[in-house]
């Protein structure tokens, strides 16, 4: 489906430029493919290297960050298809370092695939720190992503830390809360039980090479040395940092965010999903059933948006959009595909905190004949009861570093997010909304069996409520 006109294309590109300017994006690649792999639209904005005015092109390497999770989920589904595992199996049976000791029910593989293992957010265990503490370095002839000793140390640290949790978002499979460590464990299952001795080697053999994604990889150093790899731009403590440090803040286990790719390669990947598991070259990657299982809505992220296995789903009119975003220092990415419209959209950017998801949505909506910007939903005015406000009031702190507080001020409950006041509007019992230009965020109370608030969801994470001092 391509309902884009000359006028709507012009408006789309005006909005994309505005989005880039507002978020200080340095370079961006945008593309649309159909199921046959025909590129229906591609535009390159800004620079892969702003200082030297080097442009972005179809083969420029970008980080994908959490878009990697779809590759991990696809790998697990391939292994299930091959009879190696079943997503209903217990994780501890595959990762002995994870004992599941503090949870009353077993965490299963499918729980990790849709972020419902019950874990609250935790600080990142990162590549460069672990390598430094082990006294090893990345090298082209001995890359970290292929090293057994590095993987063994990584899974020990990740699994042990998950085992140490004593507070949970709920039972396994009850609630979705984004968990990078869960996808780290999944990548270690792939390493241990597949026909390859590393996650990187498995993805290369079973996904990248069969699809002809010849510029894509899961390495770090090799991308830093590539002449057509994007410079990474990150705002850190008010100062812009620019470098080729593809290890910066990267997870020690690669299944959550280590993939690097190009627009050309990612359009082939999107087309594979449109073909329900078959590459545009006719090579089968996965069966139709497994693709459908990945895309099936399983856990609610926010009203109208659900997580499946490494992919999210939502509605666009009467059509379904399957998608995933990624964010790391120097990385903002998004992939989306719509089976009814038979198009896939990819947006890659070399700058942190750019709403690549909003850019992809503008493109998708324009191609489908919708206005590029979704009209905001108007909610009926609502006021929380005094009992709700009393329960909601408190501090909520994520192990990843974010925090928010809810405090009664006069006749309202005020919200402060990472030290800054934000406008939280009650919309439903136990739920409020924070309006943003590109995508609203919901705050939703999480209550125990007695009705007391012990946590709250903001965005895709569940934040534990600070316990009162004894």
Buried (B, 14 or more C-beta within 10 A) or exposed (E): BBEBEEEBBEBBBEBBBEBBEEBEBBBBBBBBBBBEBEBBBBBBBBBBBBEEEBEBBBBBBBBBBBBBBBBBBBBBBBBBEEEBBEBEBBBBBBBEBBBBEEBEEBBBBBBBBBBBBBBBBBEBBBBBEBBEEBEBEBEEEEBBBBBEEBBEBBBBBBBEBBBEBEEBBBBBBBBBBBBBBBBBBBBBBBBBEBEBBBBBBBBBEBBBEBBBBEBBBBBBBBBBEBEBBBBBBBBEEEEEBBEBBBBBBBBBBBBBBBBBBBBBBBBBBBBBBBBBBBBBEEEEBBBEEBBEBBBBBBBBBBBEBBBBBBBBBBEBEEBBBBBBBBBBBBBBBBBBBBBEBBBBBBBBBBBBBBBBBBBBBBBBBBBBBBEBBBEEEEEEEEEBEEEBBEBBBBBBBBBBEBBBBBBEEEEBBBBBBEEEEBEBBBBBEBBBBBEEEBBBBBBBBBBEEEEEBBBBBBBBBBBBBEEEEE
